[in-house]
Amino acid sequence: MSAGVDLARVSTLERARSGRRAIRRDRLVAFLMLLPSLVAIAVFVYGFIAYTGYVSLSNYTTSRPDFTFIGFDNYIQLFNQRRFQENIRNLIVFTAFFLVVCLLFGLFLALLVDSRVKGESIFRSIYLFPMAVSFIVTGVAWRWLFTPGDLEPTGLNLLFESLGLGFLKARWIADTSVWPNIEVTGLKVRLLIPLAIIPVVVAAVWQMSGFCMAMYLAGLRGIPEEIKEAARVDGCSELQVLRHITLPLLRPITLSAIIVLTHISLKTFDLIMTMTGGGPGNKTELPSLYMYELRFSQFNTAGAAAVATILLLTVSVLIVPYLVYNRRAQSIER
Protein backbone atom coordinates (compact mmCIF):
# COMPACT_ATOMS: atom_id res chain seq x y z
CA MET A 1 0.00 0.00 0.00
CA SER A 2 2.76 2.40 1.04
CA ALA A 3 4.78 1.44 -2.05
CA GLY A 4 1.86 2.39 -4.29
CA VAL A 5 1.48 5.72 -2.52
CA ASP A 6 5.21 6.40 -2.90
CA LEU A 7 5.04 5.61 -6.60
CA ALA A 8 2.08 7.97 -7.00
CA ARG A 9 3.97 10.74 -5.21
CA VAL A 10 7.03 10.18 -7.37
CA SER A 11 4.87 10.26 -10.49
CA THR A 12 3.23 13.50 -9.36
CA LEU A 13 6.61 15.08 -8.62
CA GLU A 14 7.96 14.00 -12.01
CA ARG A 15 4.96 15.52 -13.78
CA ALA A 16 5.39 18.77 -11.82
CA ARG A 17 9.08 18.92 -12.70
CA SER A 18 8.45 18.20 -16.37
CA GLY A 19 5.74 20.86 -16.35
CA ARG A 20 8.13 23.42 -14.87
CA ARG A 21 10.79 22.48 -17.42
CA ALA A 22 8.27 22.92 -20.22
CA ILE A 23 7.29 26.34 -18.88
CA ARG A 24 10.95 27.41 -18.65
CA ARG A 25 11.58 26.11 -22.16
CA ASP A 26 8.57 28.00 -23.54
CA ARG A 27 9.69 31.18 -21.80
CA LEU A 28 13.20 30.79 -23.22
CA VAL A 29 11.84 30.26 -26.73
CA ALA A 30 9.56 33.31 -26.38
CA PHE A 31 12.47 35.43 -25.11
CA LEU A 32 14.73 34.33 -27.98
CA MET A 33 11.97 35.13 -30.47
CA LEU A 34 11.56 38.62 -28.99
CA LEU A 35 15.27 39.27 -28.51
CA PRO A 36 15.97 40.75 -32.01
CA SER A 37 13.05 43.18 -31.63
CA LEU A 38 14.13 44.11 -28.11
CA VAL A 39 17.68 44.80 -29.29
CA ALA A 40 16.43 46.86 -32.24
CA ILE A 41 14.13 48.92 -30.01
CA ALA A 42 16.87 49.41 -27.43
CA VAL A 43 19.33 50.65 -30.06
CA PHE A 44 17.20 52.49 -32.62
CA VAL A 45 14.60 53.98 -30.25
CA TYR A 46 15.91 54.41 -26.73
CA GLY A 47 19.54 54.59 -27.83
CA PHE A 48 18.82 57.40 -30.29
CA ILE A 49 16.61 59.17 -27.74
CA ALA A 50 19.50 59.13 -25.29
CA TYR A 51 21.88 60.33 -28.02
CA THR A 52 19.53 63.18 -28.94
CA GLY A 53 19.28 64.22 -25.30
CA TYR A 54 23.06 64.17 -24.99
CA VAL A 55 23.54 66.22 -28.18
CA SER A 56 21.02 68.80 -26.93
CA LEU A 57 23.33 69.45 -23.96
CA SER A 58 26.43 69.89 -26.14
CA ASN A 59 28.01 72.69 -28.17
CA TYR A 60 27.25 71.01 -31.52
CA THR A 61 25.96 74.22 -33.12
CA THR A 62 27.96 74.28 -36.36
CA SER A 63 28.64 71.86 -39.19
CA ARG A 64 31.65 70.52 -37.26
CA PRO A 65 30.79 68.05 -34.47
CA ASP A 66 31.49 69.45 -31.01
CA PHE A 67 30.21 67.39 -28.08
CA THR A 68 31.50 69.74 -25.38
CA PHE A 69 29.00 69.69 -22.51
CA ILE A 70 27.35 73.11 -21.99
CA GLY A 71 24.34 72.09 -19.90
CA PHE A 72 20.96 73.66 -20.61
CA ASP A 73 22.30 76.66 -22.55
CA ASN A 74 20.63 75.51 -25.79
CA TYR A 75 17.25 75.28 -24.05
CA ILE A 76 17.67 78.72 -22.47
CA GLN A 77 18.56 80.23 -25.83
CA LEU A 78 15.54 78.59 -27.43
CA PHE A 79 13.01 79.87 -24.91
CA ASN A 80 14.52 83.36 -25.11
CA GLN A 81 14.07 83.51 -28.88
CA ARG A 82 11.05 85.34 -30.22
CA ARG A 83 10.75 82.81 -33.02
CA PHE A 84 10.56 79.80 -30.71
CA GLN A 85 8.06 81.60 -28.49
CA GLU A 86 5.94 82.11 -31.59
CA ASN A 87 6.32 78.41 -32.37
CA ILE A 88 5.00 77.49 -28.91
CA ARG A 89 2.08 79.91 -29.26
CA ASN A 90 1.23 78.52 -32.70
CA LEU A 91 1.47 74.95 -31.40
CA ILE A 92 -0.89 75.64 -28.50
CA VAL A 93 -3.43 77.37 -30.75
CA PHE A 94 -3.21 74.73 -33.46
CA THR A 95 -3.52 71.83 -31.00
CA ALA A 96 -6.44 73.39 -29.11
CA PHE A 97 -8.52 74.11 -32.22
CA PHE A 98 -7.53 70.86 -33.91
CA LEU A 99 -8.51 68.75 -30.90
CA VAL A 100 -11.82 70.45 -30.13
CA VAL A 101 -13.10 70.68 -33.70
CA CYS A 102 -11.95 67.16 -34.62
CA LEU A 103 -13.63 65.61 -31.59
CA LEU A 104 -16.89 67.53 -31.99
CA PHE A 105 -17.12 67.04 -35.74
CA GLY A 106 -16.12 63.38 -35.49
CA LEU A 107 -18.76 62.77 -32.82
CA PHE A 108 -21.36 64.56 -34.94
CA LEU A 109 -20.56 62.42 -37.99
CA ALA A 110 -20.58 59.25 -35.87
CA LEU A 111 -24.03 60.09 -34.48
CA LEU A 112 -25.31 60.66 -38.01
CA VAL A 113 -23.93 57.36 -39.28
CA ASP A 114 -25.12 55.52 -36.16
CA SER A 115 -28.69 56.63 -36.88
CA ARG A 116 -28.82 53.83 -39.49
CA VAL A 117 -29.35 56.17 -42.42
CA LYS A 118 -29.81 54.71 -45.87
CA GLY A 119 -26.48 54.29 -47.64
CA GLU A 120 -24.53 54.19 -44.39
CA SER A 121 -21.54 52.43 -45.94
CA ILE A 122 -21.26 55.14 -48.59
CA PHE A 123 -21.19 57.90 -45.98
CA ARG A 124 -18.62 55.99 -43.93
CA SER A 125 -16.38 55.70 -46.97
CA ILE A 126 -16.76 59.40 -47.79
CA TYR A 127 -15.91 60.48 -44.24
CA LEU A 128 -12.93 58.13 -44.04
CA PHE A 129 -11.56 58.98 -47.50
CA PRO A 130 -9.42 61.98 -46.38
CA MET A 131 -7.41 59.64 -44.15
CA ALA A 132 -6.20 57.84 -47.28
CA VAL A 133 -4.64 61.09 -48.51
CA SER A 134 -1.23 62.15 -47.23
CA PHE A 135 -0.78 65.44 -45.41
CA ILE A 136 1.38 66.61 -48.31
CA VAL A 137 -1.47 66.24 -50.79
CA THR A 138 -3.85 67.82 -48.30
CA GLY A 139 -1.53 70.78 -47.84
CA VAL A 140 -1.15 71.37 -51.58
CA ALA A 141 -4.90 71.19 -52.23
CA TRP A 142 -5.91 73.44 -49.34
CA ARG A 143 -3.10 75.90 -50.10
CA TRP A 144 -4.72 76.53 -53.47
CA LEU A 145 -8.10 77.05 -51.80
CA PHE A 146 -6.77 79.43 -49.15
CA THR A 147 -4.34 81.44 -51.28
CA PRO A 148 -5.97 84.90 -51.52
CA GLY A 149 -4.26 86.07 -54.72
CA ASP A 150 -2.52 89.44 -54.83
CA LEU A 151 -3.44 90.61 -58.32
CA GLU A 152 -6.48 88.43 -58.99
CA PRO A 153 -8.54 86.43 -56.48
CA THR A 154 -7.95 82.70 -56.38
CA GLY A 155 -9.38 79.74 -54.52
CA LEU A 156 -12.16 80.62 -52.09
CA ASN A 157 -11.85 84.32 -52.80
CA LEU A 158 -12.52 83.65 -56.48
CA LEU A 159 -15.57 81.57 -55.55
CA PHE A 160 -16.94 84.29 -53.27
CA GLU A 161 -16.42 86.94 -55.91
CA SER A 162 -18.15 84.80 -58.55
CA LEU A 163 -21.14 84.33 -56.23
CA GLY A 164 -21.38 88.02 -55.40
CA LEU A 165 -20.13 87.44 -51.84
CA GLY A 166 -17.05 89.61 -52.06
CA PHE A 167 -17.47 90.73 -48.46
CA LEU A 168 -16.40 87.20 -47.39
CA LYS A 169 -13.00 87.47 -49.04
CA ALA A 170 -10.04 87.34 -46.66
CA ARG A 171 -6.28 87.06 -46.62
CA TRP A 172 -6.45 83.46 -45.29
CA ILE A 173 -2.94 81.93 -45.12
CA ALA A 174 -1.39 85.31 -46.01
CA ASP A 175 -2.94 87.07 -43.01
CA THR A 176 -0.24 88.41 -40.68
CA SER A 177 -2.57 89.64 -37.92
CA VAL A 178 -2.93 88.16 -34.45
CA TRP A 179 -6.23 88.34 -32.58
CA PRO A 180 -6.82 89.80 -30.04
CA ASN A 181 -3.15 90.86 -30.20
CA ILE A 182 -2.45 90.85 -26.45
CA GLU A 183 0.99 91.92 -25.27
CA VAL A 184 2.32 90.19 -22.14
CA THR A 185 5.25 91.50 -20.14
CA GLY A 186 8.20 89.14 -20.37
CA LEU A 187 7.14 87.61 -23.67
CA LYS A 188 8.43 88.69 -27.05
CA VAL A 189 5.31 87.55 -28.91
CA ARG A 190 1.77 88.80 -29.02
CA LEU A 191 -1.12 86.58 -28.04
CA LEU A 192 -3.50 84.93 -28.83
CA ILE A 193 -4.59 83.55 -32.23
CA PRO A 194 -2.59 84.08 -35.43
CA LEU A 195 -5.37 84.16 -38.02
CA ALA A 196 -3.23 82.50 -40.70
CA ILE A 197 -3.24 79.25 -38.70
CA ILE A 198 -7.04 78.87 -38.89
CA PRO A 199 -6.95 77.61 -42.54
CA VAL A 200 -4.28 75.10 -41.49
CA VAL A 201 -6.59 73.86 -38.73
CA VAL A 202 -9.40 73.49 -41.28
CA ALA A 203 -7.19 71.33 -43.51
CA ALA A 204 -6.03 69.19 -40.57
CA VAL A 205 -9.61 68.69 -39.34
CA TRP A 206 -10.71 67.67 -42.83
CA GLN A 207 -7.95 65.07 -42.82
CA MET A 208 -8.50 63.59 -39.34
CA SER A 209 -12.20 64.02 -38.52
CA GLY A 210 -12.91 60.70 -40.25
CA PHE A 211 -10.57 59.01 -37.79
CA CYS A 212 -12.55 60.44 -34.86
CA MET A 213 -15.78 59.41 -36.56
CA ALA A 214 -14.56 55.81 -36.87
CA MET A 215 -13.50 55.67 -33.21
CA TYR A 216 -16.74 57.16 -31.93
CA LEU A 217 -18.81 54.96 -34.23
CA ALA A 218 -17.12 51.86 -32.81
CA GLY A 219 -17.87 53.14 -29.32
CA LEU A 220 -21.50 53.88 -30.16
CA ARG A 221 -21.99 50.42 -31.63
CA GLY A 222 -20.57 48.95 -28.43
CA ILE A 223 -23.19 50.59 -26.17
CA PRO A 224 -26.03 48.16 -25.43
CA GLU A 225 -29.28 49.41 -26.92
CA GLU A 226 -31.15 48.11 -23.86
CA ILE A 227 -29.61 50.84 -21.70
CA LYS A 228 -30.83 53.56 -24.04
CA GLU A 229 -34.28 52.00 -24.33
CA ALA A 230 -34.58 51.81 -20.55
CA ALA A 231 -33.74 55.51 -20.28
CA ARG A 232 -36.31 56.38 -22.95
CA VAL A 233 -38.96 54.33 -21.13
CA ASP A 234 -38.16 56.32 -17.98
CA GLY A 235 -38.97 59.51 -19.89
CA CYS A 236 -35.52 60.69 -20.98
CA SER A 237 -35.33 62.69 -24.19
CA GLU A 238 -32.74 61.88 -26.88
CA LEU A 239 -30.63 64.80 -25.69
CA GLN A 240 -30.69 63.49 -22.12
CA VAL A 241 -29.77 59.99 -23.33
CA LEU A 242 -26.83 61.50 -25.21
CA ARG A 243 -25.71 63.61 -22.26
CA HIS A 244 -26.14 61.15 -19.38
CA ILE A 245 -25.55 57.77 -21.07
CA THR A 246 -23.81 58.00 -24.43
CA LEU A 247 -21.16 60.62 -23.68
CA PRO A 248 -20.07 59.14 -20.30
CA LEU A 249 -19.70 55.70 -21.89
CA LEU A 250 -17.62 57.25 -24.68
CA ARG A 251 -15.06 58.77 -22.30
CA PRO A 252 -12.41 56.07 -22.94
CA ILE A 253 -12.82 56.64 -26.69
CA THR A 254 -12.48 60.40 -26.21
CA LEU A 255 -9.34 59.96 -24.12
CA SER A 256 -7.76 57.70 -26.73
CA ALA A 257 -8.65 60.14 -29.52
CA ILE A 258 -7.17 63.05 -27.56
CA ILE A 259 -3.88 61.18 -27.10
CA VAL A 260 -3.63 60.27 -30.79
CA LEU A 261 -4.64 63.70 -32.10
CA THR A 262 -2.33 65.53 -29.71
CA HIS A 263 0.55 63.33 -30.80
CA ILE A 264 -0.25 64.10 -34.45
CA SER A 265 -0.48 67.85 -33.81
CA LEU A 266 2.85 67.94 -31.96
CA LYS A 267 4.73 66.33 -34.84
CA THR A 268 2.85 68.04 -37.69
CA PHE A 269 5.41 68.97 -40.32
CA ASP A 270 4.40 68.06 -43.87
CA LEU A 271 1.05 69.88 -43.76
CA ILE A 272 2.69 73.14 -42.63
CA MET A 273 5.59 72.76 -45.03
CA THR A 274 3.41 72.30 -48.11
CA MET A 275 0.57 74.65 -47.15
CA THR A 276 2.29 77.71 -45.71
CA GLY A 277 5.99 76.97 -45.28
CA GLY A 278 5.65 78.45 -41.79
CA GLY A 279 4.67 81.89 -43.07
CA PRO A 280 3.66 84.57 -43.18
CA GLY A 281 6.26 85.85 -40.74
CA ASN A 282 6.36 82.56 -38.79
CA LYS A 283 2.66 82.92 -37.97
CA THR A 284 2.04 79.25 -38.79
CA GLU A 285 5.44 77.77 -38.01
CA LEU A 286 5.48 74.89 -35.50
CA PRO A 287 8.47 73.55 -33.51
CA SER A 288 8.81 70.56 -35.84
CA LEU A 289 9.40 72.88 -38.81
CA TYR A 290 11.83 75.04 -36.83
CA MET A 291 13.70 71.89 -35.77
CA TYR A 292 14.10 70.93 -39.44
CA GLU A 293 15.48 74.36 -40.32
CA LEU A 294 17.87 74.39 -37.36
CA ARG A 295 19.39 71.09 -38.42
CA PHE A 296 19.43 71.24 -42.21
CA SER A 297 19.65 74.98 -42.92
CA GLN A 298 21.54 76.42 -39.95
CA PHE A 299 23.42 73.18 -39.09
CA ASN A 300 22.61 73.80 -35.43
CA THR A 301 22.37 70.15 -34.46
CA ALA A 302 22.29 70.82 -30.71
CA GLY A 303 19.46 73.34 -31.06
CA ALA A 304 17.46 70.92 -33.22
CA ALA A 305 18.06 68.16 -30.67
CA ALA A 306 16.81 70.48 -27.92
CA VAL A 307 13.59 71.13 -29.85
CA ALA A 308 13.16 67.39 -30.42
CA THR A 309 13.69 66.71 -26.71
CA ILE A 310 11.10 69.33 -25.75
CA LEU A 311 8.57 67.72 -28.10
CA LEU A 312 9.38 64.26 -26.71
CA LEU A 313 8.86 65.45 -23.13
CA THR A 314 5.59 67.09 -24.12
CA VAL A 315 4.34 63.85 -25.67
CA SER A 316 5.49 61.92 -22.60
CA VAL A 317 3.50 64.18 -20.31
CA LEU A 318 0.39 63.11 -22.22
CA ILE A 319 1.12 59.45 -22.94
CA VAL A 320 2.55 58.30 -19.60
CA PRO A 321 -0.59 59.22 -17.58
CA TYR A 322 -2.68 57.55 -20.30
CA LEU A 323 -0.68 54.32 -20.01
CA VAL A 324 -0.94 54.42 -16.21
CA TYR A 325 -4.71 54.95 -16.48
CA ASN A 326 -5.08 52.01 -18.87
CA ARG A 327 -2.99 49.75 -16.65
CA ARG A 328 -5.07 50.61 -13.60
CA ALA A 329 -8.30 50.07 -15.53
CA GLN A 330 -7.12 46.64 -16.68
CA SER A 331 -6.08 45.66 -13.16
CA ILE A 332 -9.51 46.68 -11.83
CA GLU A 333 -11.26 44.61 -14.51
CA ARG A 334 -9.19 41.59 -13.54
C-alpha positions in Angstrom: 0.0 0.0 0.0 2.8 2.4 1.0 4.8 1.4 -2.1 1.9 2.4 -4.3 1.5 5.7 -2.5 5.2 6.4 -2.9 5.0 5.6 -6.6 2.1 8.0 -7.0 4.0 10.7 -5.2 7.0 10.2 -7.4 4.9 10.3 -10.5 3.2 13.5 -9.4 6.6 15.1 -8.6 8.0 14.0 -12.0 5.0 15.5 -13.8 5.4 18.8 -11.8 9.1 18.9 -12.7 8.5 18.2 -16.4 5.7 20.9 -16.3 8.1 23.4 -14.9 10.8 22.5 -17.4 8.3 22.9 -20.2 7.3 26.3 -18.9 10.9 27.4 -18.7 11.6 26.1 -22.2 8.6 28.0 -23.5 9.7 31.2 -21.8 13.2 30.8 -23.2 11.8 30.3 -26.7 9.6 33.3 -26.4 12.5 35.4 -25.1 14.7 34.3 -28.0 12.0 35.1 -30.5 11.6 38.6 -29.0 15.3 39.3 -28.5 16.0 40.8 -32.0 13.1 43.2 -31.6 14.1 44.1 -28.1 17.7 44.8 -29.3 16.4 46.9 -32.2 14.1 48.9 -30.0 16.9 49.4 -27.4 19.3 50.7 -30.1 17.2 52.5 -32.6 14.6 54.0 -30.3 15.9 54.4 -26.7 19.5 54.6 -27.8 18.8 57.4 -30.3 16.6 59.2 -27.7 19.5 59.1 -25.3 21.9 60.3 -28.0 19.5 63.2 -28.9 19.3 64.2 -25.3 23.1 64.2 -25.0 23.5 66.2 -28.2 21.0 68.8 -26.9 23.3 69.5 -24.0 26.4 69.9 -26.1 28.0 72.7 -28.2 27.3 71.0 -31.5 26.0 74.2 -33.1 28.0 74.3 -36.4 28.6 71.9 -39.2 31.7 70.5 -37.3 30.8 68.1 -34.5 31.5 69.4 -31.0 30.2 67.4 -28.1 31.5 69.7 -25.4 29.0 69.7 -22.5 27.4 73.1 -22.0 24.3 72.1 -19.9 21.0 73.7 -20.6 22.3 76.7 -22.6 20.6 75.5 -25.8 17.2 75.3 -24.0 17.7 78.7 -22.5 18.6 80.2 -25.8 15.5 78.6 -27.4 13.0 79.9 -24.9 14.5 83.4 -25.1 14.1 83.5 -28.9 11.0 85.3 -30.2 10.7 82.8 -33.0 10.6 79.8 -30.7 8.1 81.6 -28.5 5.9 82.1 -31.6 6.3 78.4 -32.4 5.0 77.5 -28.9 2.1 79.9 -29.3 1.2 78.5 -32.7 1.5 74.9 -31.4 -0.9 75.6 -28.5 -3.4 77.4 -30.7 -3.2 74.7 -33.5 -3.5 71.8 -31.0 -6.4 73.4 -29.1 -8.5 74.1 -32.2 -7.5 70.9 -33.9 -8.5 68.8 -30.9 -11.8 70.5 -30.1 -13.1 70.7 -33.7 -12.0 67.2 -34.6 -13.6 65.6 -31.6 -16.9 67.5 -32.0 -17.1 67.0 -35.7 -16.1 63.4 -35.5 -18.8 62.8 -32.8 -21.4 64.6 -34.9 -20.6 62.4 -38.0 -20.6 59.2 -35.9 -24.0 60.1 -34.5 -25.3 60.7 -38.0 -23.9 57.4 -39.3 -25.1 55.5 -36.2 -28.7 56.6 -36.9 -28.8 53.8 -39.5 -29.3 56.2 -42.4 -29.8 54.7 -45.9 -26.5 54.3 -47.6 -24.5 54.2 -44.4 -21.5 52.4 -45.9 -21.3 55.1 -48.6 -21.2 57.9 -46.0 -18.6 56.0 -43.9 -16.4 55.7 -47.0 -16.8 59.4 -47.8 -15.9 60.5 -44.2 -12.9 58.1 -44.0 -11.6 59.0 -47.5 -9.4 62.0 -46.4 -7.4 59.6 -44.2 -6.2 57.8 -47.3 -4.6 61.1 -48.5 -1.2 62.2 -47.2 -0.8 65.4 -45.4 1.4 66.6 -48.3 -1.5 66.2 -50.8 -3.8 67.8 -48.3 -1.5 70.8 -47.8 -1.1 71.4 -51.6 -4.9 71.2 -52.2 -5.9 73.4 -49.3 -3.1 75.9 -50.1 -4.7 76.5 -53.5 -8.1 77.0 -51.8 -6.8 79.4 -49.1 -4.3 81.4 -51.3 -6.0 84.9 -51.5 -4.3 86.1 -54.7 -2.5 89.4 -54.8 -3.4 90.6 -58.3 -6.5 88.4 -59.0 -8.5 86.4 -56.5 -8.0 82.7 -56.4 -9.4 79.7 -54.5 -12.2 80.6 -52.1 -11.9 84.3 -52.8 -12.5 83.6 -56.5 -15.6 81.6 -55.5 -16.9 84.3 -53.3 -16.4 86.9 -55.9 -18.1 84.8 -58.6 -21.1 84.3 -56.2 -21.4 88.0 -55.4 -20.1 87.4 -51.8 -17.0 89.6 -52.1 -17.5 90.7 -48.5 -16.4 87.2 -47.4 -13.0 87.5 -49.0 -10.0 87.3 -46.7 -6.3 87.1 -46.6 -6.5 83.5 -45.3 -2.9 81.9 -45.1 -1.4 85.3 -46.0 -2.9 87.1 -43.0 -0.2 88.4 -40.7 -2.6 89.6 -37.9 -2.9 88.2 -34.4 -6.2 88.3 -32.6 -6.8 89.8 -30.0 -3.1 90.9 -30.2 -2.4 90.8 -26.5 1.0 91.9 -25.3 2.3 90.2 -22.1 5.2 91.5 -20.1 8.2 89.1 -20.4 7.1 87.6 -23.7 8.4 88.7 -27.1 5.3 87.5 -28.9 1.8 88.8 -29.0 -1.1 86.6 -28.0 -3.5 84.9 -28.8 -4.6 83.5 -32.2 -2.6 84.1 -35.4 -5.4 84.2 -38.0 -3.2 82.5 -40.7 -3.2 79.3 -38.7 -7.0 78.9 -38.9 -7.0 77.6 -42.5 -4.3 75.1 -41.5 -6.6 73.9 -38.7 -9.4 73.5 -41.3 -7.2 71.3 -43.5 -6.0 69.2 -40.6 -9.6 68.7 -39.3 -10.7 67.7 -42.8 -7.9 65.1 -42.8 -8.5 63.6 -39.3 -12.2 64.0 -38.5 -12.9 60.7 -40.2 -10.6 59.0 -37.8 -12.5 60.4 -34.9 -15.8 59.4 -36.6 -14.6 55.8 -36.9 -13.5 55.7 -33.2 -16.7 57.2 -31.9 -18.8 55.0 -34.2 -17.1 51.9 -32.8 -17.9 53.1 -29.3 -21.5 53.9 -30.2 -22.0 50.4 -31.6 -20.6 48.9 -28.4 -23.2 50.6 -26.2 -26.0 48.2 -25.4 -29.3 49.4 -26.9 -31.2 48.1 -23.9 -29.6 50.8 -21.7 -30.8 53.6 -24.0 -34.3 52.0 -24.3 -34.6 51.8 -20.5 -33.7 55.5 -20.3 -36.3 56.4 -22.9 -39.0 54.3 -21.1 -38.2 56.3 -18.0 -39.0 59.5 -19.9 -35.5 60.7 -21.0 -35.3 62.7 -24.2 -32.7 61.9 -26.9 -30.6 64.8 -25.7 -30.7 63.5 -22.1 -29.8 60.0 -23.3 -26.8 61.5 -25.2 -25.7 63.6 -22.3 -26.1 61.1 -19.4 -25.6 57.8 -21.1 -23.8 58.0 -24.4 -21.2 60.6 -23.7 -20.1 59.1 -20.3 -19.7 55.7 -21.9 -17.6 57.3 -24.7 -15.1 58.8 -22.3 -12.4 56.1 -22.9 -12.8 56.6 -26.7 -12.5 60.4 -26.2 -9.3 60.0 -24.1 -7.8 57.7 -26.7 -8.7 60.1 -29.5 -7.2 63.0 -27.6 -3.9 61.2 -27.1 -3.6 60.3 -30.8 -4.6 63.7 -32.1 -2.3 65.5 -29.7 0.6 63.3 -30.8 -0.3 64.1 -34.4 -0.5 67.8 -33.8 2.8 67.9 -32.0 4.7 66.3 -34.8 2.8 68.0 -37.7 5.4 69.0 -40.3 4.4 68.1 -43.9 1.0 69.9 -43.8 2.7 73.1 -42.6 5.6 72.8 -45.0 3.4 72.3 -48.1 0.6 74.7 -47.1 2.3 77.7 -45.7 6.0 77.0 -45.3 5.6 78.4 -41.8 4.7 81.9 -43.1 3.7 84.6 -43.2 6.3 85.9 -40.7 6.4 82.6 -38.8 2.7 82.9 -38.0 2.0 79.2 -38.8 5.4 77.8 -38.0 5.5 74.9 -35.5 8.5 73.6 -33.5 8.8 70.6 -35.8 9.4 72.9 -38.8 11.8 75.0 -36.8 13.7 71.9 -35.8 14.1 70.9 -39.4 15.5 74.4 -40.3 17.9 74.4 -37.4 19.4 71.1 -38.4 19.4 71.2 -42.2 19.6 75.0 -42.9 21.5 76.4 -40.0 23.4 73.2 -39.1 22.6 73.8 -35.4 22.4 70.1 -34.5 22.3 70.8 -30.7 19.5 73.3 -31.1 17.5 70.9 -33.2 18.1 68.2 -30.7 16.8 70.5 -27.9 13.6 71.1 -29.8 13.2 67.4 -30.4 13.7 66.7 -26.7 11.1 69.3 -25.8 8.6 67.7 -28.1 9.4 64.3 -26.7 8.9 65.5 -23.1 5.6 67.1 -24.1 4.3 63.9 -25.7 5.5 61.9 -22.6 3.5 64.2 -20.3 0.4 63.1 -22.2 1.1 59.5 -22.9 2.6 58.3 -19.6 -0.6 59.2 -17.6 -2.7 57.6 -20.3 -0.7 54.3 -20.0 -0.9 54.4 -16.2 -4.7 55.0 -16.5 -5.1 52.0 -18.9 -3.0 49.7 -16.7 -5.1 50.6 -13.6 -8.3 50.1 -15.5 -7.1 46.6 -16.7 -6.1 45.7 -13.2 -9.5 46.7 -11.8 -11.3 44.6 -14.5 -9.2 41.6 -13.5 
